[in-house]
Every structure is written in structure tokens, then in C-alpha cells.
């Protein structure tokens, strides 16, 4: 339903190369490649243009600002516009305050999205 098993397995194999731990606050836009796991706070946004980029926002995490990644997993809070060229996976404690531009979206009961859900067409994804 959300793409092939092969693509889902590739997402799970993305190596987490950076961790922003609990109690840590980063001010400014974080540019990264590979996988970024946020348990703390980013005040400025997170951007990766790599094909295998993965951003994980844990339950206690807060990301404020624009987010641009290939894949996104959220159980925490994001305040800002989100652009995901792959899959967005929200968990039941996810809180999104902003629009989500996505190709594939998994939205469970309990997740909150205060903004628009805007599906990206294949033609738009390379822009």
C-alpha cells in the first residue's frame, strides 16, 4: 500500500549518522546527509538533499522551521513547512503545525496536523 517492500527495507537501512540528544538545542538550519535522529530541539529547520536522507523526530523533540528530506518519521513536534520527496510516517503522538508536501503519507489515529496535506506529483518531485 505504501510502496514496495524493497523501498521500505531501503528506508530502514538508512544509517543514523547524527543524533541531537535530549537537552541539546541547535539554533540555525541543520544541513545533513544520511540519517538524523532528533531527541532535542532544532530552531531553524533541517535540510538534506541526499537520496537516502532520513529524519527521525522523537516524541520529546521539537523542530522549528522548514524541513526538506527524502524520508521523515515523526512522533514529536514540527512547527514549519515540510517537503518530503519520499515517505512521511507519522506516529500517534506526532504534532505538525504547518503544511506537509509529500509523495507517500502514513497518518495514524492520534497524530495532529494543523496545516494542509499537499501530495507531490511525480513531475514536481525533482524541483
N, CA, C and O atoms as CSV, one atom per row, in Angstrom:
chain,resi,resn,atom,element,x,y,z
A,1,UNK,N,N,0.802,-1.190,0.000
A,1,UNK,CA,C,0.000,0.000,0.000
A,1,UNK,C,C,0.850,1.263,0.000
A,1,UNK,O,O,0.454,2.256,-0.609
A,2,UNK,N,N,2.014,1.261,0.666
A,2,UNK,CA,C,2.862,2.442,0.746
A,2,UNK,C,C,4.151,2.267,-0.032
A,2,UNK,O,O,5.193,2.773,0.385
A,3,UNK,N,N,4.107,1.572,-1.140
A,3,UNK,CA,C,5.312,1.338,-1.914
A,3,UNK,C,C,5.776,-0.091,-1.745
A,3,UNK,O,O,5.238,-0.852,-0.940
A,4,UNK,N,N,6.770,-0.432,-2.509
A,4,UNK,CA,C,7.255,-1.813,-2.484
A,4,UNK,C,C,7.987,-2.124,-1.186
A,4,UNK,O,O,8.507,-1.231,-0.517
A,5,UNK,N,N,8.017,-3.412,-0.845
A,5,UNK,CA,C,8.759,-3.862,0.338
A,5,UNK,C,C,10.236,-3.518,0.192
A,5,UNK,O,O,10.898,-3.203,1.182
A,6,UNK,N,N,10.759,-3.574,-1.032
A,6,UNK,CA,C,12.169,-3.261,-1.267
A,6,UNK,C,C,12.471,-1.824,-0.852
A,6,UNK,O,O,13.462,-1.572,-0.167
A,7,UNK,N,N,11.623,-0.881,-1.261
A,7,UNK,CA,C,11.838,0.524,-0.908
A,7,UNK,C,C,11.686,0.746,0.588
A,7,UNK,O,O,12.435,1.531,1.170
A,8,UNK,N,N,10.727,0.069,1.227
A,8,UNK,CA,C,10.561,0.197,2.672
A,8,UNK,C,C,11.787,-0.334,3.388
A,8,UNK,O,O,12.234,0.269,4.363
A,9,UNK,N,N,12.344,-1.447,2.931
A,9,UNK,CA,C,13.542,-2.007,3.549
A,9,UNK,C,C,14.743,-1.091,3.362
A,9,UNK,O,O,15.584,-0.990,4.254
A,10,UNK,N,N,14.837,-0.417,2.203
A,10,UNK,CA,C,15.925,0.535,1.972
A,10,UNK,C,C,15.846,1.682,2.977
A,10,UNK,O,O,16.873,2.136,3.482
A,11,UNK,N,N,14.645,2.148,3.266
A,11,UNK,CA,C,14.456,3.214,4.245
A,11,UNK,C,C,14.947,2.770,5.613
A,11,UNK,O,O,15.620,3.531,6.308
A,12,UNK,N,N,14.620,1.561,5.999
A,12,UNK,CA,C,15.024,1.053,7.303
A,12,UNK,C,C,16.530,0.856,7.402
A,12,UNK,O,O,17.076,0.843,8.505
A,13,UNK,N,N,17.210,0.702,6.274
A,13,UNK,CA,C,18.660,0.501,6.278
A,13,UNK,C,C,19.451,1.798,6.301
A,13,UNK,O,O,20.673,1.772,6.447
A,14,UNK,N,N,18.771,2.942,6.159
A,14,UNK,CA,C,19.480,4.219,6.204
A,14,UNK,C,C,20.137,4.356,7.567
A,14,UNK,O,O,19.478,4.275,8.604
A,15,UNK,N,N,21.416,4.559,7.549
A,15,UNK,CA,C,22.195,4.617,8.784
A,15,UNK,C,C,22.013,5.977,9.453
A,15,UNK,O,O,22.128,7.022,8.813
A,16,UNK,N,N,21.726,5.942,10.752
A,16,UNK,CA,C,21.642,7.179,11.530
A,16,UNK,C,C,23.076,7.624,11.806
A,16,UNK,O,O,23.808,6.968,12.546
A,17,UNK,N,N,23.464,8.737,11.208
A,17,UNK,CA,C,24.832,9.228,11.338
A,17,UNK,C,C,24.952,10.362,12.346
A,17,UNK,O,O,26.052,10.675,12.803
A,18,UNK,N,N,23.810,10.987,12.700
A,18,UNK,CA,C,23.840,12.118,13.614
A,18,UNK,C,C,22.694,12.016,14.605
A,18,UNK,O,O,21.568,11.677,14.241
A,19,UNK,N,N,22.997,12.317,15.871
A,19,UNK,CA,C,21.987,12.328,16.924
A,19,UNK,C,C,22.039,13.673,17.631
A,19,UNK,O,O,23.097,14.111,18.084
A,20,UNK,N,N,20.891,14.319,17.721
A,20,UNK,CA,C,20.771,15.528,18.537
A,20,UNK,C,C,20.020,15.081,19.781
A,20,UNK,O,O,18.807,14.874,19.756
A,21,UNK,N,N,20.764,14.938,20.867
A,21,UNK,CA,C,20.254,14.323,22.085
A,21,UNK,C,C,19.324,15.199,22.901
A,21,UNK,O,O,19.199,16.403,22.678
A,22,UNK,N,N,18.675,14.547,23.856
A,22,UNK,CA,C,17.771,15.229,24.777
A,22,UNK,C,C,18.539,16.312,25.527
A,22,UNK,O,O,19.657,16.088,25.991
A,23,UNK,N,N,17.924,17.495,25.640
A,23,UNK,CA,C,18.561,18.608,26.331
A,23,UNK,C,C,19.462,19.444,25.436
A,23,UNK,O,O,19.967,20.481,25.866
A,24,UNK,N,N,19.673,19.007,24.194
A,24,UNK,CA,C,20.508,19.752,23.249
A,24,UNK,C,C,19.629,20.623,22.374
A,24,UNK,O,O,18.601,20.166,21.874
A,25,UNK,N,N,20.030,21.892,22.183
A,25,UNK,CA,C,19.285,22.804,21.324
A,25,UNK,C,C,20.231,23.368,20.269
A,25,UNK,O,O,21.268,23.945,20.594
A,26,UNK,N,N,19.863,23.195,19.022
A,26,UNK,CA,C,20.621,23.717,17.887
A,26,UNK,C,C,19.855,24.913,17.329
A,26,UNK,O,O,18.663,24.813,17.037
A,27,UNK,N,N,20.546,26.048,17.181
A,27,UNK,CA,C,19.926,27.232,16.587
A,27,UNK,C,C,20.506,27.422,15.194
A,27,UNK,O,O,21.717,27.560,15.026
A,28,UNK,N,N,19.632,27.428,14.205
A,28,UNK,CA,C,20.039,27.541,12.810
A,28,UNK,C,C,19.597,26.317,12.035
A,28,UNK,O,O,19.147,25.326,12.611
A,29,UNK,N,N,19.729,26.397,10.739
A,29,UNK,CA,C,19.324,25.287,9.871
A,29,UNK,C,C,20.382,24.198,9.924
A,29,UNK,O,O,21.574,24.469,9.777
A,30,UNK,N,N,19.944,22.974,10.134
A,30,UNK,CA,C,20.846,21.823,10.149
A,30,UNK,C,C,20.826,21.200,8.759
A,30,UNK,O,O,19.780,20.744,8.296
A,31,UNK,N,N,21.988,21.180,8.087
A,31,UNK,CA,C,22.135,20.513,6.795
A,31,UNK,C,C,22.824,19.182,7.071
A,31,UNK,O,O,23.865,19.141,7.727
A,32,UNK,N,N,22.244,18.094,6.570
A,32,UNK,CA,C,22.797,16.781,6.887
A,32,UNK,C,C,22.652,15.827,5.707
A,32,UNK,O,O,21.895,16.074,4.768
A,33,UNK,N,N,23.399,14.736,5.784
A,33,UNK,CA,C,23.234,13.639,4.830
A,33,UNK,C,C,23.076,12.372,5.654
A,33,UNK,O,O,23.442,12.342,6.829
A,34,UNK,N,N,22.547,11.349,5.059
A,34,UNK,CA,C,22.314,10.116,5.801
A,34,UNK,C,C,21.125,10.254,6.710
A,34,UNK,O,O,20.088,10.785,6.314
A,35,UNK,N,N,21.272,9.767,7.954
A,35,UNK,CA,C,20.160,9.798,8.894
A,35,UNK,C,C,20.417,10.726,10.058
A,35,UNK,O,O,21.519,10.749,10.607
A,36,UNK,N,N,19.409,11.492,10.440
A,36,UNK,CA,C,19.470,12.401,11.580
A,36,UNK,C,C,18.347,12.038,12.531
A,36,UNK,O,O,17.180,12.018,12.139
A,37,UNK,N,N,18.689,11.750,13.781
A,37,UNK,CA,C,17.702,11.430,14.814
A,37,UNK,C,C,17.695,12.581,15.812
A,37,UNK,O,O,18.717,12.887,16.426
A,38,UNK,N,N,16.527,13.221,15.969
A,38,UNK,CA,C,16.403,14.366,16.863
A,38,UNK,C,C,15.600,13.961,18.094
A,38,UNK,O,O,14.458,13.512,17.994
A,39,UNK,N,N,16.222,14.128,19.253
A,39,UNK,CA,C,15.539,13.923,20.524
A,39,UNK,C,C,15.448,15.273,21.239
A,39,UNK,O,O,14.580,15.472,22.089
A,40,UNK,N,N,16.336,16.188,20.896
A,40,UNK,CA,C,16.374,17.540,21.459
A,40,UNK,C,C,15.575,18.517,20.622
A,40,UNK,O,O,14.454,18.226,20.205
A,41,UNK,N,N,16.173,19.703,20.375
A,41,UNK,CA,C,15.482,20.790,19.680
A,41,UNK,C,C,16.339,21.354,18.552
A,41,UNK,O,O,17.541,21.562,18.716
A,42,UNK,N,N,15.709,21.598,17.410
A,42,UNK,CA,C,16.328,22.344,16.307
A,42,UNK,C,C,15.463,23.567,16.073
A,42,UNK,O,O,14.278,23.443,15.762
A,43,UNK,N,N,16.049,24.747,16.220
A,43,UNK,CA,C,15.348,26.002,15.978
A,43,UNK,C,C,15.923,26.613,14.714
A,43,UNK,O,O,16.879,27.388,14.774
A,44,UNK,N,N,15.349,26.271,13.576
A,44,UNK,CA,C,15.832,26.781,12.299
A,44,UNK,C,C,15.521,25.866,11.134
A,44,UNK,O,O,15.506,26.320,9.990
A,45,UNK,N,N,15.272,24.596,11.386
A,45,UNK,CA,C,14.907,23.665,10.329
A,45,UNK,C,C,15.976,22.635,10.068
A,45,UNK,O,O,17.077,22.697,10.616
A,46,UNK,N,N,15.628,21.675,9.209
A,46,UNK,CA,C,16.539,20.579,8.849
A,46,UNK,C,C,16.390,20.295,7.366
A,46,UNK,O,O,15.279,20.122,6.865
A,47,UNK,N,N,17.525,20.248,6.662
A,47,UNK,CA,C,17.502,20.072,5.210
A,47,UNK,C,C,18.544,19.044,4.792
A,47,UNK,O,O,19.692,19.081,5.234
A,48,UNK,N,N,18.119,18.125,3.930
A,48,UNK,CA,C,19.037,17.189,3.287
A,48,UNK,C,C,18.569,16.970,1.860
A,48,UNK,O,O,17.380,16.781,1.605
A,49,UNK,N,N,19.510,16.996,0.939
A,49,UNK,CA,C,19.176,16.786,-0.458
A,49,UNK,C,C,19.649,15.423,-0.949
A,49,UNK,O,O,19.579,15.134,-2.144
A,50,UNK,N,N,20.127,14.590,-0.038
A,50,UNK,CA,C,20.581,13.251,-0.411
A,50,UNK,C,C,19.402,12.331,-0.656
A,50,UNK,O,O,18.357,12.460,-0.020
A,51,UNK,N,N,19.575,11.408,-1.576
A,51,UNK,CA,C,18.522,10.451,-1.925
A,51,UNK,C,C,18.164,9.514,-0.788
A,51,UNK,O,O,17.039,9.017,-0.734
A,52,UNK,N,N,19.092,9.261,0.119
A,52,UNK,CA,C,18.824,8.306,1.188
A,52,UNK,C,C,18.607,8.989,2.537
A,52,UNK,O,O,18.698,8.333,3.575
A,53,UNK,N,N,18.322,10.287,2.544
A,53,UNK,CA,C,18.204,11.005,3.816
A,53,UNK,C,C,16.963,10.580,4.595
A,53,UNK,O,O,15.895,10.333,4.033
A,54,UNK,N,N,17.147,10.508,5.899
A,54,UNK,CA,C,16.075,10.121,6.811
A,54,UNK,C,C,16.153,11.023,8.031
A,54,UNK,O,O,17.214,11.151,8.642
A,55,UNK,N,N,15.040,11.648,8.391
A,55,UNK,CA,C,14.945,12.445,9.605
A,55,UNK,C,C,13.949,11.773,10.528
A,55,UNK,O,O,12.807,11.517,10.147
A,56,UNK,N,N,14.395,11.485,11.757
A,56,UNK,CA,C,13.520,10.908,12.778
A,56,UNK,C,C,13.368,11.948,13.884
A,56,UNK,O,O,14.358,12.419,14.443
A,57,UNK,N,N,12.122,12.302,14.194
A,57,UNK,CA,C,11.819,13.272,15.241
A,57,UNK,C,C,11.118,12.510,16.362
A,57,UNK,O,O,9.961,12.114,16.229
A,58,UNK,N,N,11.833,12.313,17.464
A,58,UNK,CA,C,11.311,11.535,18.592
A,58,UNK,C,C,10.240,12.293,19.357
A,58,UNK,O,O,10.037,13.492,19.163
A,59,UNK,N,N,9.559,11.562,20.232
A,59,UNK,CA,C,8.415,12.097,20.976
A,59,UNK,C,C,8.722,13.388,21.721
A,59,UNK,O,O,7.882,14.288,21.738
A,60,UNK,N,N,9.880,13.511,22.331
A,60,UNK,CA,C,10.212,14.709,23.108
A,60,UNK,C,C,10.873,15.802,22.270
A,60,UNK,O,O,11.215,16.859,22.800
A,61,UNK,N,N,11.055,15.567,20.980
A,61,UNK,CA,C,11.784,16.502,20.114
A,61,UNK,C,C,10.887,17.608,19.562
A,61,UNK,O,O,9.672,17.452,19.439
A,62,UNK,N,N,11.534,18.736,19.233
A,62,UNK,CA,C,10.869,19.865,18.587
A,62,UNK,C,C,11.768,20.373,17.471
A,62,UNK,O,O,12.943,20.666,17.693
A,63,UNK,N,N,11.211,20.476,16.271
A,63,UNK,CA,C,11.911,21.076,15.139
A,63,UNK,C,C,11.070,22.258,14.682
A,63,UNK,O,O,9.901,22.102,14.330
A,64,UNK,N,N,11.681,23.451,14.691
A,64,UNK,CA,C,11.005,24.664,14.260
A,64,UNK,C,C,11.705,25.162,13.002
A,64,UNK,O,O,12.917,25.376,13.003
A,65,UNK,N,N,10.940,25.346,11.933
A,65,UNK,CA,C,11.500,25.797,10.666
A,65,UNK,C,C,11.192,24.805,9.564
A,65,UNK,O,O,10.529,23.790,9.780
A,66,UNK,N,N,11.680,25.117,8.391
A,66,UNK,CA,C,11.428,24.297,7.208
A,66,UNK,C,C,12.179,22.970,7.279
A,66,UNK,O,O,13.332,22.911,7.706
A,67,UNK,N,N,11.502,21.913,6.854
A,67,UNK,CA,C,12.102,20.580,6.801
A,67,UNK,C,C,12.033,20.093,5.363
A,67,UNK,O,O,10.963,20.080,4.754
A,68,UNK,N,N,13.198,19.685,4.816
A,68,UNK,CA,C,13.274,19.119,3.464
A,68,UNK,C,C,14.114,17.859,3.534
A,68,UNK,O,O,15.318,17.929,3.779
A,69,UNK,N,N,13.485,16.693,3.320
A,69,UNK,CA,C,14.182,15.412,3.379
A,69,UNK,C,C,13.546,14.430,2.410
A,69,UNK,O,O,12.477,14.681,1.852
A,70,UNK,N,N,14.224,13.312,2.224
A,70,UNK,CA,C,13.679,12.240,1.386
A,70,UNK,C,C,12.631,11.436,2.155
A,70,UNK,O,O,11.560,11.133,1.630
A,71,UNK,N,N,12.958,11.091,3.422
A,71,UNK,CA,C,12.050,10.313,4.261
A,71,UNK,C,C,11.963,10.958,5.639
A,71,UNK,O,O,12.947,11.496,6.146
A,72,UNK,N,N,10.768,10.898,6.242
A,72,UNK,CA,C,10.537,11.535,7.531
A,72,UNK,C,C,9.705,10.632,8.423
A,72,UNK,O,O,8.673,10.107,8.005
A,73,UNK,N,N,10.165,10.455,9.667
A,73,UNK,CA,C,9.419,9.713,10.680
A,73,UNK,C,C,9.259,10.641,11.868
A,73,UNK,O,O,10.247,11.156,12.392
A,74,UNK,N,N,8.000,10.865,12.308
A,74,UNK,CA,C,7.747,11.835,13.368
A,74,UNK,C,C,6.854,11.240,14.456
A,74,UNK,O,O,5.804,10.662,14.177
A,75,UNK,N,N,7.301,11.399,15.704
A,75,UNK,CA,C,6.465,11.123,16.857
A,75,UNK,C,C,6.525,12.317,17.808
A,75,UNK,O,O,5.932,12.284,18.887
A,76,UNK,N,N,7.241,13.369,17.410
A,76,UNK,CA,C,7.381,14.598,18.192
A,76,UNK,C,C,6.665,15.746,17.502
A,76,UNK,O,O,5.597,15.562,16.918
A,77,UNK,N,N,7.258,16.934,17.570
A,77,UNK,CA,C,6.602,18.127,17.037
A,77,UNK,C,C,7.472,18.826,15.999
A,77,UNK,O,O,8.679,18.988,16.180
A,78,UNK,N,N,6.828,19.236,14.907
A,78,UNK,CA,C,7.467,20.069,13.881
A,78,UNK,C,C,6.573,21.275,13.660
A,78,UNK,O,O,5.382,21.133,13.382
A,79,UNK,N,N,7.154,22.472,13.785
A,79,UNK,CA,C,6.463,23.727,13.503
A,79,UNK,C,C,7.114,24.346,12.278
A,79,UNK,O,O,8.150,25.002,12.390
A,80,UNK,N,N,6.522,24.144,11.120
A,80,UNK,CA,C,7.079,24.662,9.879
A,80,UNK,C,C,6.601,23.845,8.696
A,80,UNK,O,O,5.946,22.816,8.858
A,81,UNK,N,N,6.933,24.310,7.515
A,81,UNK,CA,C,6.545,23.625,6.290
A,81,UNK,C,C,7.468,22.444,6.051
A,81,UNK,O,O,8.680,22.536,6.246
A,82,UNK,N,N,6.877,21.329,5.623
A,82,UNK,CA,C,7.610,20.081,5.420
A,82,UNK,C,C,7.530,19.690,3.948
A,82,UNK,O,O,6.454,19.700,3.350
A,83,UNK,N,N,8.693,19.341,3.367
A,83,UNK,CA,C,8.778,18.851,1.990
A,83,UNK,C,C,9.469,17.488,2.027
A,83,UNK,O,O,10.638,17.390,2.400
A,84,UNK,N,N,8.751,16.451,1.643
A,84,UNK,CA,C,9.314,15.100,1.664
A,84,UNK,C,C,9.090,14.469,0.301
A,84,UNK,O,O,7.957,14.314,-0.157
A,85,UNK,N,N,10.203,14.109,-0.341
A,85,UNK,CA,C,10.153,13.539,-1.686
A,85,UNK,C,C,9.914,12.031,-1.654
A,85,UNK,O,O,9.791,11.401,-2.704
A,86,UNK,N,N,9.849,11.462,-0.480
A,86,UNK,CA,C,9.598,10.031,-0.322
A,86,UNK,C,C,8.408,9.815,0.578
A,86,UNK,O,O,7.292,10.228,0.264
A,87,UNK,N,N,8.653,9.157,1.712
A,87,UNK,CA,C,7.575,8.771,2.616
A,87,UNK,C,C,7.603,9.583,3.907
A,87,UNK,O,O,8.661,9.807,4.494
A,88,UNK,N,N,6.418,10.020,4.336
A,88,UNK,CA,C,6.220,10.636,5.645
A,88,UNK,C,C,5.474,9.617,6.493
A,88,UNK,O,O,4.400,9.143,6.121
A,89,UNK,N,N,6.060,9.287,7.636
A,89,UNK,CA,C,5.424,8.347,8.548
A,89,UNK,C,C,5.217,9.058,9.882
A,89,UNK,O,O,6.173,9.339,10.606
A,90,UNK,N,N,3.950,9.343,10.195
A,90,UNK,CA,C,3.621,9.988,11.460
A,90,UNK,C,C,3.155,8.921,12.441
A,90,UNK,O,O,2.489,7.960,12.057
A,91,UNK,N,N,3.510,9.098,13.704
A,91,UNK,CA,C,3.053,8.204,14.759
A,91,UNK,C,C,1.981,8.916,15.574
A,91,UNK,O,O,1.722,10.099,15.353
A,92,UNK,N,N,1.367,8.225,16.493
A,92,UNK,CA,C,0.190,8.749,17.181
A,92,UNK,C,C,0.445,10.000,18.019
A,92,UNK,O,O,-0.504,10.728,18.307
A,93,UNK,N,N,1.677,10.277,18.421
A,93,UNK,CA,C,1.962,11.480,19.211
A,93,UNK,C,C,2.566,12.600,18.375
A,93,UNK,O,O,3.021,13.604,18.922
A,94,UNK,N,N,2.576,12.438,17.061
A,94,UNK,CA,C,3.120,13.464,16.163
A,94,UNK,C,C,2.237,14.706,16.193
A,94,UNK,O,O,1.009,14.618,16.215
A,95,UNK,N,N,2.900,15.877,16.192
A,95,UNK,CA,C,2.212,17.158,16.147
A,95,UNK,C,C,2.883,18.014,15.074
A,95,UNK,O,O,4.041,18.408,15.210
A,96,UNK,N,N,2.145,18.291,14.019
A,96,UNK,CA,C,2.675,19.080,12.906
A,96,UNK,C,C,1.881,20.373,12.817
A,96,UNK,O,O,0.655,20.350,12.705
A,97,UNK,N,N,2.585,21.503,12.868
A,97,UNK,CA,C,1.970,22.819,12.701
A,97,UNK,C,C,2.565,23.436,11.444
A,97,UNK,O,O,3.553,24.167,11.504
A,98,UNK,N,N,1.961,23.136,10.323
A,98,UNK,CA,C,2.447,23.607,9.032
A,98,UNK,C,C,2.000,22.655,7.943
A,98,UNK,O,O,1.477,21.575,8.215
A,99,UNK,N,N,2.214,23.069,6.714
A,99,UNK,CA,C,1.819,22.247,5.565
A,99,UNK,C,C,2.802,21.101,5.357
A,99,UNK,O,O,3.995,21.228,5.634
A,100,UNK,N,N,2.278,19.981,4.863
A,100,UNK,CA,C,3.117,18.830,4.515
A,100,UNK,C,C,2.991,18.572,3.021
A,100,UNK,O,O,1.904,18.288,2.517
A,101,UNK,N,N,4.121,18.674,2.315
A,101,UNK,CA,C,4.196,18.330,0.899
A,101,UNK,C,C,4.820,16.938,0.853
A,101,UNK,O,O,5.945,16.759,1.319
A,102,UNK,N,N,4.124,15.960,0.310
A,102,UNK,CA,C,4.556,14.560,0.432
A,102,UNK,C,C,4.245,13.767,-0.835
A,102,UNK,O,O,3.421,14.171,-1.656
A,103,UNK,N,N,4.923,12.633,-0.974
A,103,UNK,CA,C,4.582,11.649,-2.003
A,103,UNK,C,C,3.742,10.540,-1.393
A,103,UNK,O,O,2.704,10.160,-1.935
A,104,UNK,N,N,4.208,10.018,-0.243
A,104,UNK,CA,C,3.514,8.942,0.464
A,104,UNK,C,C,3.348,9.389,1.904
A,104,UNK,O,O,4.294,9.891,2.511
A,105,UNK,N,N,2.151,9.213,2.461
A,105,UNK,CA,C,1.866,9.658,3.819
A,105,UNK,C,C,1.188,8.545,4.600
A,105,UNK,O,O,0.218,7.944,4.137
A,106,UNK,N,N,1.711,8.278,5.787
A,106,UNK,CA,C,1.086,7.331,6.705
A,106,UNK,C,C,0.663,8.133,7.924
A,106,UNK,O,O,1.503,8.688,8.632
A,107,UNK,N,N,-0.652,8.193,8.168
A,107,UNK,CA,C,-1.216,9.054,9.202
A,107,UNK,C,C,-2.111,8.226,10.121
A,107,UNK,O,O,-3.209,7.839,9.720
A,108,UNK,N,N,-1.659,7.946,11.354
A,108,UNK,CA,C,-2.452,7.119,12.258
A,108,UNK,C,C,-3.447,7.950,13.073
A,108,UNK,O,O,-3.396,9.180,13.067
A,109,UNK,N,N,-4.334,7.272,13.760
A,109,UNK,CA,C,-5.245,7.922,14.685
A,109,UNK,C,C,-4.411,8.543,15.804
A,109,UNK,O,O,-3.516,7.895,16.347
A,110,UNK,N,N,-4.700,9.778,16.142
A,110,UNK,CA,C,-3.992,10.456,17.224
A,110,UNK,C,C,-2.990,11.492,16.741
A,110,UNK,O,O,-2.726,12.465,17.447
A,111,UNK,N,N,-2.431,11.306,15.559
A,111,UNK,CA,C,-1.486,12.289,15.015
A,111,UNK,C,C,-2.238,13.580,14.700
A,111,UNK,O,O,-3.381,13.551,14.245
A,112,UNK,N,N,-1.584,14.704,14.947
A,112,UNK,CA,C,-2.211,16.003,14.703
A,112,UNK,C,C,-1.478,16.735,13.582
A,112,UNK,O,O,-0.256,16.881,13.616
A,113,UNK,N,N,-2.234,17.187,12.599
A,113,UNK,CA,C,-1.677,18.006,11.530
A,113,UNK,C,C,-2.516,19.268,11.437
A,113,UNK,O,O,-3.692,19.219,11.075
A,114,UNK,N,N,-1.906,20.395,11.764
A,114,UNK,CA,C,-2.564,21.691,11.678
A,114,UNK,C,C,-1.963,22.425,10.489
A,114,UNK,O,O,-1.084,23.273,10.640
A,115,UNK,N,N,-2.447,22.085,9.323
A,115,UNK,CA,C,-1.949,22.631,8.061
A,115,UNK,C,C,-2.526,21.828,6.922
A,115,UNK,O,O,-3.394,20.980,7.127
A,116,UNK,N,N,-2.049,22.091,5.729
A,116,UNK,CA,C,-2.541,21.409,4.538
A,116,UNK,C,C,-1.702,20.170,4.245
A,116,UNK,O,O,-0.499,20.142,4.503
A,117,UNK,N,N,-2.352,19.156,3.705
A,117,UNK,CA,C,-1.671,17.974,3.179
A,117,UNK,C,C,-1.666,18.118,1.668
A,117,UNK,O,O,-2.724,18.104,1.039
A,118,UNK,N,N,-0.485,18.256,1.081
A,118,UNK,CA,C,-0.349,18.526,-0.345
A,118,UNK,C,C,0.489,17.437,-0.998
A,118,UNK,O,O,1.697,17.358,-0.773
A,119,UNK,N,N,-0.146,16.601,-1.802
A,119,UNK,CA,C,0.569,15.499,-2.437
A,119,UNK,C,C,1.429,16.023,-3.576
A,119,UNK,O,O,0.981,16.838,-4.383
A,120,UNK,N,N,2.676,15.543,-3.634
A,120,UNK,CA,C,3.614,15.918,-4.701
A,120,UNK,C,C,3.427,14.951,-5.852
A,120,UNK,O,O,3.491,13.736,-5.664
A,121,UNK,N,N,3.197,15.481,-7.035
A,121,UNK,CA,C,3.131,14.652,-8.235
A,121,UNK,C,C,4.548,14.279,-8.653
A,121,UNK,O,O,5.507,14.947,-8.266
A,122,UNK,N,N,4.683,13.216,-9.440
A,122,UNK,CA,C,5.988,12.782,-9.938
A,122,UNK,C,C,6.724,13.913,-10.645
A,122,UNK,O,O,7.941,14.038,-10.505
A,123,UNK,N,N,6.000,14.745,-11.408
A,123,UNK,CA,C,6.620,15.842,-12.147
A,123,UNK,C,C,7.207,16.898,-11.216
A,123,UNK,O,O,8.213,17.520,-11.554
A,124,UNK,N,N,6.599,17.112,-10.051
A,124,UNK,CA,C,7.028,18.146,-9.112
A,124,UNK,C,C,8.200,17.707,-8.257
A,124,UNK,O,O,8.921,18.558,-7.737
A,125,UNK,N,N,8.419,16.405,-8.093
A,125,UNK,CA,C,9.365,15.895,-7.107
A,125,UNK,C,C,10.816,16.256,-7.399
A,125,UNK,O,O,11.636,16.227,-6.481
A,126,UNK,N,N,11.154,16.583,-8.590
A,126,UNK,CA,C,12.538,16.904,-8.930
A,126,UNK,C,C,12.826,18.399,-8.889
A,126,UNK,O,O,13.879,18.842,-9.345
A,127,UNK,N,N,11.896,19.175,-8.344
A,127,UNK,CA,C,12.107,20.617,-8.287
A,127,UNK,C,C,12.598,21.044,-6.945
A,127,UNK,O,O,12.829,22.232,-6.721
